[in-house]
Amino acid sequence: MARQWPMLQDSYTLTSGFGPRWGTHHSGLDFGAADGTPFYACAGGTVQYIGSAQGYGQWIVIDHPDSEGGGCTEYGHMWDAFATGLKVGDWVHAGQLIGYVGSNGESTGPHLHLGVHEYDYGSRLVDPEEWLRGCPHPLPYNTVPNNVTGTIFGVDVSEHQDGMSLVAAANEGIDFAIIRTSDGTYQDRSYRSHVDDARAAGLVSAAYCYLRNPNEGTSIQQQVGAALEVMGDSHRLPVWLDCETDAGLTEDHIWEAKRLFEMMGVRVPGVYTYVPWWEQRIHGGEPDSHRFGAMWVAAYGNNPHGAPRLLYGGNSHPQWDYPLGNQKPAIWQFGSNARVAGYDVDINAYRGTRAELEHLFTGGMPAPMTKNEGESQMLRWILDQLVGPEWEGDKPKFSGWKQTEGKTLTDYIADKLRLLPEIARTVATLPERLDRIEKLLTAGSDNQPSGEAPKPSQKEAE
């Protein structure tokens, strides 16, 4: 990608150029700007140095390969070089947010110092203004190209992104976050901290729960309970149902999860899945998806790395018109390698406003269950425990649980009860056997010379 200026157009004033200054040589170009103004990488490359630096206070040095235009750039005077999550060895893309203007070190006021080495770090310093002549300014993270006007972007995160700053993500133009509660009954240890961070960042937020097939070891009821527990009352959000387990799911499994959440007052906006899974891995065939809510669909294509808006296929991409279960996606997860706040993450697009997405997430709750519906659901739970979680249509398959050796609870108990008479007979003979052993030991002790071990009787030897 071509070189770019390090700051947005009209966000700075050039205050000191390359060359003689105050009786010395100024080896870079100074961009005067308000404290905290974002700045961006001039080209793609690898972070070579970051952190404390003499004179700068803090700096970031990026080495650019020939494929990115070559050279090496250094950025100085920020208060915190690690504010966007960068570290040595990270790859950055041209135009990626890498820091914020400060006045650290030997500085007379807030500004960015940009230095450019002709080749690698330590080679001849050249005039940055000449090096960037004719190059564009970066695309602001809070504006979008014409093909994505009216679209907002969001991330979905779990404990795998523990430490990622959603405040920094918001500063880069991210508008929403969807946060994992659990995987089966495993509770995500970073759920609550991510929710707190998303709230501080002002992001539109929801949660997601990864559903497992009950034959993987836990019932739908247990999985919903685990998600509710990790959310508690203070961190409760609407929950998307993540349907992608290799074991597949039935339509009834998904419906049960939705109804259980909503019985507890937690809205389920819809289902997350990917095209081949929804079309091929639901036992009984692809169902109509409207009963579950909206569709959040993953489809990556070649899944490149880069800034979210540069990866997005546009509002007219065919994926927006591909229906799953007779409805088109409301949210499109178009990649898993978007660079946001220093992390490579799943990235999502929503064609609409923040207010519209908020309504999708938190819109009116479904009507509460009627008495008959509640009694029917309770009967279903009881039957699950007795005969197993697998159903075929509206009838149980009586396939049992792993814990009951694949038998219904009744059959399992009956098998164990058949053993009771044999166990009782064995227990009844124990006093007689113990008495016989005691007599043999006593007789042997009386007949043997002192110091010799008793010899076994002929019967015992046999």
C-alpha positions as CSV (number, residue, x, y, z in Angstrom):
1,M,0.0,0.0,0.0
2,A,1.2,3.6,-0.8
3,R,2.7,5.8,1.9
4,Q,0.4,8.1,3.8
5,W,0.8,11.2,6.0
6,P,0.7,10.3,9.7
7,M,-2.2,12.6,10.7
8,L,-5.6,13.5,9.3
9,Q,-5.9,16.4,7.0
10,D,-6.7,19.6,8.9
11,S,-5.9,18.0,12.3
12,Y,-2.4,19.6,12.6
13,T,-0.1,22.5,11.7
14,L,3.5,21.9,10.5
15,T,5.5,23.8,13.1
16,S,9.1,22.9,12.4
17,G,10.6,21.4,9.3
18,F,13.6,19.3,8.5
19,G,17.0,21.2,8.5
20,P,18.6,24.0,10.5
21,R,16.9,25.1,13.6
22,W,18.1,27.2,16.6
23,G,21.7,26.7,15.6
24,T,21.4,22.9,15.2
25,H,20.0,20.4,12.7
26,H,16.3,19.3,13.2
27,S,16.2,15.8,11.9
28,G,12.5,15.4,11.4
29,L,9.1,17.1,10.8
30,D,6.9,18.4,13.7
31,F,3.1,18.3,13.5
32,G,1.6,20.6,16.1
33,A,-1.8,19.4,17.3
34,A,-4.0,19.2,20.4
35,D,-2.9,16.8,23.1
36,G,-4.5,13.4,22.4
37,T,-4.9,13.9,18.6
38,P,-4.5,10.4,16.9
39,F,-1.7,9.7,14.5
40,Y,-1.3,6.8,12.1
41,A,1.4,4.6,10.5
42,C,2.9,6.2,7.3
43,A,3.2,2.7,5.7
44,G,2.9,-0.9,6.5
45,G,5.7,-2.5,8.5
46,T,7.0,-4.1,11.7
47,V,7.3,-2.3,15.1
48,Q,11.0,-2.4,15.8
49,Y,11.2,-0.2,18.9
50,I,8.6,1.1,21.3
51,G,8.6,2.7,24.7
52,S,11.0,5.0,26.5
53,A,13.5,7.0,24.4
54,Q,16.0,9.8,25.2
55,G,14.8,13.2,24.0
56,Y,11.4,11.9,22.9
57,G,10.2,10.6,26.3
58,Q,8.4,7.8,24.4
59,W,8.6,6.7,20.8
60,I,7.5,4.1,18.2
61,V,9.9,3.0,15.4
62,I,8.4,1.1,12.4
63,D,10.5,-0.7,9.7
64,H,8.9,-0.7,6.3
65,P,9.8,-3.5,3.8
66,D,10.3,-2.6,0.1
67,S,6.8,-3.9,-0.7
68,E,5.5,-1.1,1.5
69,G,7.7,1.6,0.1
70,G,10.8,0.9,2.2
71,G,12.5,3.1,4.8
72,C,12.0,3.4,8.5
73,T,9.8,5.9,10.4
74,E,10.0,7.1,14.0
75,Y,7.2,8.8,15.9
76,G,8.0,10.7,19.1
77,H,6.8,12.6,22.2
78,M,3.6,10.7,22.9
79,W,2.7,10.2,26.6
80,D,2.1,6.4,26.2
81,A,3.6,4.6,23.3
82,F,1.6,1.5,24.2
83,A,-1.8,3.2,24.2
84,T,-3.1,1.3,21.2
85,G,-1.8,-2.1,22.3
86,L,1.3,-2.2,20.1
87,K,4.4,-4.2,21.0
88,V,7.7,-5.0,19.3
89,G,7.3,-7.4,16.4
90,D,3.7,-6.4,15.6
91,W,2.8,-5.7,12.0
92,V,0.9,-2.5,11.3
93,H,-0.9,-1.4,8.2
94,A,-0.6,1.9,6.4
95,G,-3.1,4.2,8.0
96,Q,-3.5,2.2,11.1
97,L,-3.9,4.2,14.3
98,I,-0.8,3.8,16.4
99,G,-0.8,6.5,19.0
100,Y,-1.9,9.9,20.3
101,V,-0.1,13.3,20.3
102,G,1.6,14.3,23.5
103,S,4.4,16.6,24.8
104,N,6.7,14.1,26.5
105,G,10.5,14.4,26.7
106,E,12.3,17.5,25.3
107,S,9.2,19.2,24.0
108,T,7.8,22.8,24.0
109,G,4.2,21.8,23.5
110,P,2.0,19.0,22.1
111,H,3.2,17.7,18.8
112,L,4.2,14.6,16.8
113,H,7.8,14.4,15.7
114,L,8.2,12.3,12.5
115,G,11.7,11.1,11.5
116,V,12.4,9.1,8.4
117,H,15.4,6.9,7.7
118,E,16.2,6.3,4.1
119,Y,16.6,2.5,4.5
120,D,16.6,0.7,7.9
121,Y,16.9,2.3,11.3
122,G,20.3,4.1,11.7
123,S,20.6,4.9,8.0
124,R,20.6,8.5,6.7
125,L,17.8,10.6,7.9
126,V,15.8,12.3,5.1
127,D,13.3,15.1,4.9
128,P,9.9,13.6,5.8
129,E,8.1,16.3,3.8
130,E,9.9,15.2,0.6
131,W,9.4,11.5,1.5
132,L,5.6,12.0,1.7
133,R,5.2,14.5,-1.2
134,G,2.2,13.6,-3.2
135,C,1.0,11.0,-0.7
136,P,-2.6,11.0,0.6
137,H,-3.7,11.6,4.2
138,P,-5.0,8.6,6.1
139,L,-8.7,7.7,6.1
140,P,-10.2,8.7,9.5
141,Y,-11.5,5.7,11.5
142,N,-14.7,7.6,12.2
143,T,-15.6,8.2,8.6
144,V,-16.2,5.6,5.8
145,P,-15.7,5.4,2.1
146,N,-18.7,5.9,-0.2
147,N,-19.4,2.1,-0.5
148,V,-19.9,1.8,3.3
149,T,-21.9,4.9,4.1
150,G,-24.6,4.1,6.6
151,T,-22.7,1.0,8.0
152,I,-21.3,0.6,11.4
153,F,-18.6,-1.9,12.6
154,G,-18.2,-4.0,15.7
155,V,-16.1,-6.7,17.3
156,D,-17.0,-9.9,19.1
157,V,-14.6,-10.8,21.9
158,S,-13.9,-13.4,24.6
159,E,-11.2,-14.2,27.0
160,H,-8.9,-14.8,24.0
161,Q,-8.8,-11.0,23.7
162,D,-8.2,-10.4,27.4
163,G,-6.4,-7.1,27.8
164,M,-7.8,-5.6,24.6
165,S,-9.0,-2.1,25.2
166,L,-12.6,-1.5,23.9
167,V,-12.1,2.2,24.7
168,A,-9.2,2.2,22.2
169,A,-11.4,0.3,19.7
170,A,-14.1,3.0,20.0
171,N,-11.5,5.6,19.3
172,E,-10.7,3.7,16.1
173,G,-14.4,3.9,15.1
174,I,-15.8,0.7,16.4
175,D,-19.5,1.1,17.4
176,F,-20.5,-2.2,18.9
177,A,-19.2,-5.2,20.8
178,I,-20.7,-8.7,21.3
179,I,-19.1,-10.5,24.3
180,R,-19.0,-14.2,25.0
181,T,-20.6,-15.4,28.2
182,S,-19.8,-19.1,28.0
183,D,-19.0,-22.1,25.9
184,G,-21.3,-24.9,26.9
185,T,-21.1,-24.6,30.7
186,Y,-17.5,-23.1,30.6
187,Q,-17.8,-19.6,31.8
188,D,-15.7,-16.9,30.1
189,R,-13.4,-15.4,32.7
190,S,-13.2,-12.0,30.8
191,Y,-16.9,-11.5,30.2
192,R,-17.5,-9.0,33.0
193,S,-14.3,-7.0,32.4
194,H,-15.2,-6.7,28.7
195,V,-18.7,-5.5,29.5
196,D,-17.3,-2.9,31.9
197,D,-14.9,-1.8,29.1
198,A,-17.6,-1.7,26.5
199,R,-19.8,0.4,28.7
200,A,-16.9,2.8,29.4
201,A,-16.4,3.1,25.7
202,G,-20.0,3.8,25.0
203,L,-20.4,0.8,22.6
204,V,-23.7,-0.7,21.7
205,S,-23.4,-4.1,23.4
206,A,-24.8,-7.6,23.5
207,A,-23.5,-11.1,24.6
208,Y,-23.3,-14.4,22.9
209,C,-23.5,-18.0,24.3
210,Y,-21.8,-20.9,22.4
211,L,-24.3,-23.7,22.4
212,R,-23.2,-27.3,22.7
213,N,-25.2,-30.4,21.7
214,P,-26.4,-32.1,24.9
215,N,-24.7,-35.3,23.8
216,E,-21.4,-33.4,24.4
217,G,-22.1,-33.7,28.1
218,T,-24.3,-30.8,29.3
219,S,-28.0,-30.1,28.9
220,I,-29.3,-26.9,27.3
221,Q,-30.8,-25.9,30.6
222,Q,-27.3,-26.2,32.3
223,Q,-25.7,-24.2,29.5
224,V,-28.3,-21.4,29.9
225,G,-27.8,-21.5,33.6
226,A,-24.0,-21.1,33.2
227,A,-24.5,-18.0,31.0
228,L,-27.0,-16.4,33.4
229,E,-24.6,-17.0,36.3
230,V,-21.6,-15.4,34.6
231,M,-23.8,-12.3,33.7
232,G,-25.4,-11.9,37.0
233,D,-27.8,-9.0,37.4
234,S,-25.3,-6.2,37.0
235,H,-23.8,-7.4,33.6
236,R,-26.9,-8.8,32.0
237,L,-27.1,-8.2,28.2
238,P,-29.2,-9.5,25.3
239,V,-27.7,-12.9,24.2
240,W,-27.1,-14.2,20.7
241,L,-27.1,-18.0,20.4
242,D,-23.8,-19.2,18.8
243,C,-24.7,-22.2,16.7
244,E,-21.6,-23.8,15.2
245,T,-20.6,-26.9,17.3
246,D,-19.2,-29.8,15.2
247,A,-21.7,-32.1,17.0
248,G,-24.6,-30.2,15.4
249,L,-27.8,-29.1,17.1
250,T,-31.5,-29.8,16.6
251,E,-34.1,-27.1,16.0
252,D,-35.5,-28.0,19.4
253,H,-32.1,-27.4,21.1
254,I,-32.0,-23.8,19.7
255,W,-35.6,-23.1,20.5
256,E,-35.2,-24.4,24.1
257,A,-32.2,-22.1,24.7
258,K,-34.1,-19.1,23.4
259,R,-37.2,-19.8,25.5
260,L,-35.1,-20.5,28.7
261,F,-33.3,-17.2,28.3
262,E,-36.4,-15.3,27.6
263,M,-38.3,-16.9,30.6
264,M,-35.5,-15.3,32.7
265,G,-36.0,-11.9,31.1
266,V,-33.0,-12.0,28.8
267,R,-33.7,-11.1,25.2
268,V,-32.4,-13.3,22.4
269,P,-32.0,-11.1,19.3
270,G,-31.2,-14.1,17.1
271,V,-28.7,-16.7,16.1
272,Y,-25.0,-16.6,15.0
273,T,-23.9,-19.2,12.5
274,Y,-22.1,-19.7,9.2
275,V,-23.6,-20.8,5.9
276,P,-22.5,-24.5,5.6
277,W,-23.3,-25.2,9.3
278,W,-26.9,-23.8,9.1
279,E,-27.5,-25.6,5.8
280,Q,-25.9,-28.9,6.7
281,R,-25.4,-29.4,10.5
282,I,-28.9,-29.0,11.9
283,H,-30.3,-32.4,12.5
284,G,-33.5,-32.8,10.6
285,G,-32.5,-30.2,7.9
286,E,-32.4,-26.5,7.5
287,P,-35.2,-24.9,9.4
288,D,-36.9,-21.5,8.9
289,S,-34.9,-19.1,11.1
290,H,-37.5,-16.4,11.8
291,R,-38.7,-18.1,15.0
292,F,-35.2,-17.6,16.5
293,G,-34.9,-13.9,15.6
294,A,-32.4,-12.2,13.3
295,M,-29.4,-13.9,11.6
296,W,-25.8,-12.9,12.4
297,V,-23.8,-14.7,9.7
298,A,-20.0,-15.4,9.3
299,A,-18.6,-15.5,5.8
300,Y,-14.9,-14.6,5.4
301,G,-13.9,-15.1,1.8
302,N,-10.1,-15.1,1.7
303,N,-10.0,-13.4,5.2
304,P,-7.2,-10.9,4.7
305,H,-5.5,-8.8,7.4
306,G,-6.1,-5.0,7.8
307,A,-8.2,-2.2,9.1
308,P,-11.9,-3.0,9.3
309,R,-13.1,-0.5,6.6
310,L,-10.4,-1.6,4.2
311,L,-11.5,-5.2,4.5
312,Y,-15.2,-4.7,4.2
313,G,-16.8,-5.9,0.9
314,G,-19.3,-3.1,0.8
315,N,-23.0,-2.6,1.3
316,S,-23.8,-4.3,-2.1
317,H,-21.8,-7.4,-1.4
318,P,-23.7,-10.6,-2.4
319,Q,-23.4,-11.9,1.1
320,W,-26.0,-9.4,2.3
321,D,-28.5,-11.0,-0.1
322,Y,-27.8,-14.7,0.8
323,P,-30.7,-16.0,2.9
324,L,-30.3,-18.6,5.7
325,G,-33.5,-20.1,6.9
326,N,-35.5,-17.8,4.6
327,Q,-34.0,-14.5,5.8
328,K,-31.1,-12.4,4.9
329,P,-28.4,-11.5,7.5
330,A,-28.8,-8.6,9.9
331,I,-25.1,-8.6,10.8
332,W,-22.3,-9.9,8.7
333,Q,-19.1,-11.1,10.2
334,F,-16.8,-10.6,7.2
335,G,-13.4,-11.5,8.7
336,S,-11.4,-12.6,11.7
337,N,-8.2,-10.8,11.0
338,A,-9.2,-7.1,11.4
339,R,-6.6,-5.1,13.3
340,V,-8.4,-3.3,16.1
341,A,-6.8,-1.7,19.2
342,G,-3.6,-3.8,18.6
343,Y,-5.4,-7.1,18.2
344,D,-6.5,-9.3,15.2
345,V,-10.2,-9.9,15.9
346,D,-13.5,-11.0,14.4
347,I,-15.0,-8.0,12.6
348,N,-18.7,-7.4,11.9
349,A,-20.8,-5.0,9.9
350,Y,-24.3,-3.7,10.4
351,R,-26.1,-1.7,7.7
352,G,-27.9,0.9,9.8
353,T,-27.4,3.3,12.7
354,R,-26.4,2.8,16.3
355,A,-30.0,3.5,17.3
356,E,-31.3,0.8,14.9
357,L,-28.8,-1.7,16.2
358,E,-29.6,-0.9,19.8
359,H,-33.3,-1.7,18.9
360,L,-32.3,-5.0,17.3
361,F,-30.3,-5.9,20.5
362,T,-32.7,-4.7,23.1
363,G,-36.1,-4.4,21.4
364,G,-39.4,-5.4,23.0
365,M,-39.3,-8.6,25.0
366,P,-41.4,-11.5,23.8
367,A,-44.7,-12.0,25.6
368,P,-44.3,-14.1,28.7
369,M,-45.3,-17.8,28.6
370,T,-48.9,-18.7,29.2
371,K,-49.6,-21.2,32.0
372,N,-50.0,-24.0,29.5
373,E,-46.7,-23.1,27.8
374,G,-45.0,-23.0,31.1
375,E,-46.4,-26.4,32.2
376,S,-45.4,-27.9,28.8
377,Q,-41.8,-26.6,29.2
378,M,-41.6,-28.0,32.7
379,L,-42.8,-31.4,31.5
380,R,-40.1,-31.2,28.8
381,W,-37.4,-30.6,31.4
382,I,-38.6,-33.5,33.5
383,L,-38.6,-35.8,30.5
384,D,-35.1,-34.7,29.5
385,Q,-33.8,-35.8,32.9
386,L,-35.7,-39.2,32.7
387,V,-35.1,-40.3,29.1
388,G,-32.3,-38.1,27.7
389,P,-32.1,-34.8,25.8
390,E,-32.4,-36.2,22.2
391,W,-35.8,-35.6,20.6
392,E,-37.2,-36.4,17.2
393,G,-39.9,-33.8,16.4
394,D,-42.2,-33.7,19.5
395,K,-41.2,-37.2,20.8
396,P,-38.2,-38.2,22.9
397,K,-35.7,-40.7,21.4
398,F,-35.1,-42.4,24.8
399,S,-31.3,-42.3,24.1
400,G,-30.4,-41.6,27.7
401,W,-27.3,-39.7,29.0
402,K,-23.6,-40.4,29.1
403,Q,-23.8,-40.6,32.9
404,T,-26.5,-43.4,32.6
405,E,-24.5,-45.4,30.0
406,G,-26.8,-44.3,27.2
407,K,-29.9,-45.6,29.0
408,T,-33.0,-43.9,30.3
409,L,-32.9,-43.2,34.1
410,T,-35.6,-45.9,34.6
411,D,-33.6,-48.6,32.6
412,Y,-30.4,-47.6,34.3
413,I,-31.9,-48.0,37.8
414,A,-33.5,-51.2,36.8
415,D,-30.2,-52.7,35.6
416,K,-28.6,-51.8,38.9
417,L,-31.5,-53.2,40.9
418,R,-31.1,-56.6,39.2
419,L,-27.7,-56.8,40.9
420,L,-29.2,-56.4,44.4
421,P,-30.2,-60.1,45.0
422,E,-26.8,-61.3,44.1
423,I,-25.2,-58.7,46.3
424,A,-27.5,-59.6,49.2
425,R,-26.6,-63.3,48.9
426,T,-23.0,-62.5,48.9
427,V,-23.4,-60.2,52.0
428,A,-25.4,-62.9,53.8
429,T,-22.6,-65.5,53.5
430,L,-19.9,-63.1,54.9
431,P,-20.4,-64.0,58.6
432,E,-20.0,-67.7,57.9
433,R,-17.0,-67.2,55.8
434,L,-15.3,-65.0,58.3
435,D,-16.0,-67.5,61.1
436,R,-14.4,-70.3,59.0
437,I,-11.3,-68.3,58.4
438,E,-11.0,-67.4,62.1
439,K,-11.2,-71.2,63.1
440,L,-8.6,-72.1,60.5
441,L,-6.2,-69.5,61.7
442,T,-6.7,-70.5,65.3
443,A,-6.2,-74.2,64.6
444,G,-3.0,-73.5,62.6
445,S,-1.6,-71.4,65.4
446,D,-2.1,-74.2,68.0
447,N,-0.5,-76.9,65.9
448,Q,2.7,-75.2,64.7
449,P,6.0,-75.0,66.7
450,S,6.8,-71.6,68.0
451,G,8.5,-69.3,65.5
452,E,7.2,-71.2,62.5
453,A,4.6,-69.7,60.2
454,P,1.4,-71.7,60.1
455,K,1.1,-74.0,57.0
456,P,-2.0,-73.9,54.9
457,S,-4.5,-76.7,55.2
458,Q,-4.8,-79.1,52.3
459,K,-8.1,-77.4,51.3
460,E,-6.5,-74.0,51.5
461,A,-3.5,-75.1,49.5
462,E,-5.9,-76.3,46.8
